[in-house]
Amino acid sequence: MTAKRYLMCRPTHFAVTYRINPWMDPTAPYDNALAVSQWENLRRVFLDLGHTVDLIEPLPGLPDMVFAANGGTIIDGRALGVQFRDAERADEAPAYAAWFRENGFEVTMPKHDNEGEGDILLAGELLLAGTGFRTAHASHAETQEFLRRPVVTLQLVDPAYYHLDTALCVLDERNIAYLPSAFSPGSQAVLRQLFPDAIIATPEDAAVLGLNAVSDGRNVVLPVQATHLTEELRKAGYHPIGVDVSELRKAGGGPKCCTLEVRS
């Protein structure tokens, strides 16, 4: 296990009042107090594992700001900000960029849609970069240029898995877990070549956002409802830790969505 530093945002203003992904239903009930309680438990799990958790101030009118992973991508002290596809989330971008600057990171803002670690995941020396729904393919070149790591473009094809981090989890520097059907045939072939020992999730795992997980290389924090994936992780030598963030799933988010890794 490697001790990590994470940035999180308390879901003080969490709500489901608009629909920008298939998980969201503004007509369905949601429970803000339950969302806060589930988030607090997730934060406590990270702290109990020995990780550091920084907090960014939640802003009123931004119910999805809890999903800190979308706030940027931080590698080697360089922070690539974000540009959201949807107007409902646009004001999150400057808030996260301001936090990065205040905490001493070199910040640049993308010219194309880029939704941070929702679609940009560091796997060893590679940046796995999703496109198809939120992050523009054109942003992958500027991501590589600023973060100075080779980018592997992966085409997402299932609207339910609109961000890369809903369809793929980086487990450690050498391995991942993913749902093949969320990717185009060409991207599936690339993933098989890069990660021949990958853990393959079932559609049932993915349907509870089981792949929206946070791994420190040994401990994998994932939705408790992803029972098959939990067992597969255990068989592969990882230590799965189940958490219930079902209220946040009503907005299309899980543990990883709530967690931005801060790499100094």
N, C-alpha and C positions, 0 to 999 in steps of 0.2 A: 504493500500500500504506500502511496505517496500522499503526503498531506497537501491539500489543495486550498486555494483561496477562491471563494465564490461571492458573487454579488446577487442579492435578492431584493425583492420589493414586496412589502406587506400588502395583501389584497384589501386594503382599507376601503377602496372604492370599487371593488369587484362587483360586476353586474353583467347580465347578458341582455343588452338592450338593442343590439343590432346583429346582423348576420353577415359575416365575412368568410365563414368556412362552413362545411356541412355539419359540423358538430353543434353549431349555435342555433338555438330556437328562442327568439325573443318572446314567444307566447308561453313558454314553459316556465314554471316557478324555479327560482334559485334562492339559495340561502347564504347571504353574505357572512353571517356569523360562523356557519359551518365551514365556508371556504377559508376564513381566517384561522379557524381552529386546525384544519387539515394542513394549512401552510405552516403554522407554528410547529406542528409535529414534524414536518419535513425538515424545517430549519434545525430543530432539536436533534434529529438523527444525524445531520451533518456535523453539528458541534460535538455530539457524543463520539463520533468517529475520529475526532481530532482535527477537523477542518476549520478554517477561518471563514466566517460569514460576514461580509460587509453589507450594509443596507443603504438603499437609495430611497429618498423621500417619495412616497406615492402622491400623485397629483390628482385633484378632483377633476372629474370629467374624462379620465383616462382609465376605464375599467380593465383594460388588458395590460396595463403597465406592470402587473404582477408577473407577466411572462418576460422576465429579465433576459433570458437567452436571446431574445430578439433585439436587444439593445445595442449589440455590437459584437465584434470579434477581437480578442486581445491576445497577442502573441509577442513574446520578447519585448514587452513594454510598449508595443505599438498598438494603438486602438483604432480599428476601422469602424467608423460610425455606420449608421443605417439610413436607408430611405425606404419607407413603407409603401407598399402598393396601394393600400387603402387609406383614404382620408381620415377615417375614424381613429387611426393610430399615429398619424403624422406627427403630432406634438410630443410623442414619446422620444423621438429621435434627438432633438436638441437637449432634452432633459438628461438622457444618458450620456451624450457627448460632453455636457457640462460636468458630470460626475467624473468622467475619464480625465478631463483636463485638470479638475481640482485635485485629483489624486496622482498627478504627475505623469500621465501617459501622453505620448505623442499621438495626436488625433488627426485623422483626415476623414472627410465625408465623401461617400460614394456619389458618382454622377448618375448611376443607374440604380434601379430597385435592388435592394440588398437587405435581407432581414436577419442579419447577424448569425448567431449560432443556431438559429432555426434551420438554416441552410448551409452553414459553413462549419464543418467539424474537423478538428485536427486528429489525424490518425498516424502516429509516428511522425515522420517527416512530411507526410502528405496532407493537403487540405482536400477533404471530400466536399464537393460543392454541388448542392441540389439546384435544379431549375425545373420549370414547367408550370408553376402556379404562382409563386411569390417572388423569388429572387430571379432577376433577369440574367440570361446567359451572358450578356455583355458585361455584367459586373464581375464575372469570374476573372477576367484579365486584370482589372484594377485591383482585385483582391490579391492575386498573385504578385502584382507589382509592388503593392504596399507592404504586404505581410511577408514577402520574400520566401515563400514556400511553394513547391509545385502544386498546382490545382488539378484535381481529377473531376471533370464534369460528369454528373449523374442526372439522368432524365427521369423525373417523377411523372407517373402516368395515371395515378388513382387520386381523384379529388379528395377522398377522405384522408389521404396522407399528403397533405399540401405542403408541408415542410419536411426536409430531409430527416430532422430529428424525431419525426413521428414514425418513420419507416426504417430507421437504422440507428444503432447505438454503438459507439466506439467503446470497447471493453478495456483495451490496453493498447500499447504501441503496435501490437502485431495482429490483433483480432477484433472482430465486430460481431454483432448480431443484427439480422435484418430480415425483412419480408420481401422475397424476390418479386412477387406480383405487383409491388408498388413501383417497380422500375421498368423501363423499356428493355426489350431484348438485348440491345447492345450494352446497356448499363449493367444488366445482370451478368453478361459475359465478362465485363471488366471486373466486377466484384468477385466473381468466381476465380479469376486469375490473380487478383491482388490478395484475396483472403480465402484460400482453399479450405481452411479449417473453421470458417465462420459458423456461428450458431444460427440455424434457420428457424425463424419464428413462424408460428401458425397464424392463419387469419384471425383466430380467436384471441391470440395474444395481442395482435395489432389492434383489434377492435376495442380493447380496453386501454389503448395507448401504452401497452406493455413495453414497447421499444423506446418510449420517451423516458429513458432511464439515465441515471448518472453513475458513472463508474470511476473509482479511484485506482483501478488496476487490480483490485481484489474484491472490494465491496461494491455491489451493484444495487443501487436504490431504485426500485421500480414499483409500479402499481401492484398492489397485493392481489388484484384480480387476475393477473397474468400467470396462472398456475403452471401451465406447460413450460413457458419460458423460464420460470423460476427453477423448475426441476432440471432443465437443460443446462442452465448456468451452474447449478450445483454439481452436476455430473462433470462439467468441464473444469471444475476446480475453483470457481468463483464463490463468493459469499453473498447470495442475494438477500436483500432486506426489503420486505414488502411494506409499502405505505399506502394509505387510502387518501387519494386526492380526487375522489369522484366528483366533488362539486366543481372543481376547476376544470374537469373534463367537459363540463357543459359548455365551456368556451373553447374547447379543443386543445386543452393543455394538460400536461402531466409533470412529473418531477423535473425533467430536463428543461421544459419550457420555463420553469420557475427559477432556473439556475444558470447564471452566466459565469463561466470560469475566467478568473482574472490571472493571467500569466505575466508576471513581471519580467 
